[in-house]
Amino acid sequence: MTGQMTETQGAVVVSRRVGPAVTRNKVKRRLREVFRHELPGLKTGLWIVVTAKPPAANATMESLRSEWLRLGKRLSIFIDSLPDQSG
């Protein structure tokens, strides 16, 4: 397995502190969608785990995506520079 590039994988962890089950599931769906949308621009072979904090319960899709992009840039997980901020 040494030297082989594997597909980038992601997981979302949302604790009970975020809210009731309906809220937690909504946050998970939103974060998975952000990951799915940005996956083509990520480096290969990464395992990414996103842990949602309580403020994520009230966050908009736009704010979740902008936070993802900010943290991704900080961690240098993108293939090139920061992906396009539109849509």
Secondary structure, 3 states (H helix, E strand, C coil): CCCCCCCCEEEEEECHHHCCHHHHHHHHHHHHHHHHHHHHHECCCCEEEEEECHHHHHCCHHHHHHHHHHHHHHHCCECCCCCCCCC
